[in-house]
Amino acid sequence: MTILGRGSAVAVLILVGHVMRVTELGHVSIFVRDLDASVGFYRDLLGLRETGRGKGGRMAFLSAGAHHHDVSLEVARSGGGIPPKGAPGLYHIAFCIGRSREALQSARDECLTRGLVPFGDQEGARTPCFCVRDPDGHEVELYVEVGPAGT
């Protein structure tokens, strides 16, 4: 407990843990250069469903199924490149794409078919994964949740 005093007024501040508790991530919003190319990546490759457009067609909403949107894409208001890796800012976005190593291999094959270059493979991890870049160069991790036996 902290007592803050000022003149004759006294305020008591009681700290009982966290002020708030996040229960889930609502969505990720990404500025993009080419909305159609980005919608194509997230919808046609990753399988997110387009649920609407906003801001006069400058924004698209995409959903994995449980929410109106998990990803929103908006045409950038200014130019500029992706900061170098390790600079402050968003590092990557990760999507669970299945429960088996076969699902991961299938995703890898589809990425290769579309001309994307997978990188950052983590085959032996609890959540095996690899990464690709979206049309604007944002790093997108694709992973699978495998069982304890590594199935």
C-alpha positions in Angstrom: 0.0 0.0 0.0 1.2 3.5 -0.8 -0.1 6.6 0.8 0.1 9.8 -1.2 -0.3 13.0 0.8 -0.8 16.5 -0.3 -1.8 19.1 2.2 -4.8 17.8 4.1 -5.9 15.4 1.3 -4.6 11.9 1.5 -5.1 9.3 -1.2 -4.5 5.6 -0.6 -3.3 3.5 -3.5 -3.6 -0.2 -3.1 -1.8 -2.4 -5.6 -3.4 -5.9 -5.8 -1.5 -7.3 -8.8 -2.1 -6.5 -12.4 -4.3 -3.7 -13.4 -5.6 -5.7 -16.3 -5.2 -9.1 -17.9 -5.1 -9.7 -21.6 -7.1 -12.8 -22.4 -6.2 -13.2 -26.1 -4.6 -11.4 -29.0 -7.4 -9.6 -30.9 -5.8 -9.0 -34.3 -2.7 -7.8 -36.0 -2.8 -4.8 -38.3 -0.2 -4.4 -41.1 0.5 -1.5 -43.4 1.2 -2.8 -46.9 2.2 -1.3 -50.3 -0.1 -3.3 -52.5 -3.3 -4.4 -50.9 -4.3 -6.9 -53.6 -0.9 -8.7 -53.5 -1.1 -8.8 -49.7 -4.7 -10.1 -49.6 -3.6 -12.7 -52.1 -0.8 -13.9 -49.8 -2.9 -14.1 -46.6 -6.1 -15.3 -48.3 -4.9 -17.6 -51.1 -1.7 -19.0 -49.6 -2.5 -19.0 -45.9 -6.2 -19.7 -46.2 -7.5 -16.8 -44.2 -11.0 -15.7 -45.2 -11.6 -12.2 -46.4 -14.4 -10.8 -44.2 -14.7 -7.2 -45.4 -13.1 -4.0 -46.6 -12.9 -0.6 -45.0 -11.6 2.9 -45.3 -12.9 3.3 -48.9 -11.3 0.0 -50.0 -7.9 0.9 -48.5 -8.2 -1.8 -45.8 -9.0 -5.5 -45.9 -10.0 -7.8 -43.0 -9.1 -11.5 -42.9 -10.1 -14.2 -40.5 -8.8 -17.6 -39.4 -12.4 -18.4 -38.5 -13.1 -17.6 -34.8 -13.2 -13.7 -35.1 -14.4 -11.2 -37.6 -10.7 -10.6 -38.4 -7.4 -11.8 -37.1 -5.4 -9.7 -39.6 -6.1 -6.4 -41.1 -4.2 -5.0 -44.0 -4.1 -1.3 -44.8 -2.5 0.5 -47.7 0.5 2.4 -46.2 0.2 6.2 -46.0 3.9 6.7 -46.8 6.8 4.8 -48.4 9.7 3.2 -46.5 11.3 -0.1 -46.2 11.2 -2.8 -43.6 13.7 -2.0 -40.9 16.7 -4.3 -40.7 16.3 -7.4 -38.6 16.9 -6.7 -34.9 15.7 -3.1 -35.2 12.8 -2.1 -32.9 9.5 -3.0 -34.4 7.5 -6.1 -35.3 9.7 -9.2 -35.6 7.3 -11.7 -37.2 3.8 -13.0 -37.2 3.2 -16.7 -36.5 0.4 -18.9 -37.7 -0.4 -22.5 -36.6 -1.1 -24.4 -39.8 -1.8 -27.9 -38.4 -0.9 -30.7 -36.0 1.6 -32.8 -37.9 5.0 -32.6 -39.6 3.2 -33.7 -42.8 1.1 -30.5 -42.7 4.2 -28.5 -42.3 5.8 -30.2 -45.3 2.7 -29.7 -47.3 2.8 -25.9 -46.5 6.5 -25.8 -47.4 5.8 -27.5 -50.7 3.0 -25.0 -51.4 5.2 -22.0 -50.6 7.9 -23.4 -53.0 5.3 -23.9 -55.7 4.4 -20.2 -55.3 8.0 -19.1 -55.6 8.5 -18.3 -51.9 11.8 -19.1 -50.2 11.4 -20.8 -46.8 14.0 -20.0 -44.2 14.6 -20.3 -40.4 13.6 -23.9 -40.2 13.2 -25.4 -36.8 12.6 -29.1 -37.5 13.4 -30.5 -34.1 11.6 -28.0 -32.0 8.4 -28.6 -30.0 6.7 -26.5 -32.6 8.4 -27.2 -35.9 8.3 -24.2 -38.2 9.7 -22.3 -41.1 9.3 -18.7 -42.2 8.5 -16.9 -45.5 8.1 -13.3 -46.4 4.9 -11.6 -47.4 4.8 -9.3 -50.4 6.1 -6.4 -48.2 8.9 -8.4 -46.7 7.2 -9.0 -43.3 8.4 -12.3 -41.8 5.6 -14.9 -41.4 6.3 -18.0 -39.4 4.3 -21.1 -40.2 4.3 -23.8 -37.5 2.6 -27.0 -36.4 1.7 -28.1 -32.9 3.0 -31.7 -32.7 2.2 -34.3 -30.0 4.8 -35.2 -27.3 6.1 -38.1 -29.3 6.9 -35.8 -32.2 4.2 -37.0 -34.5 
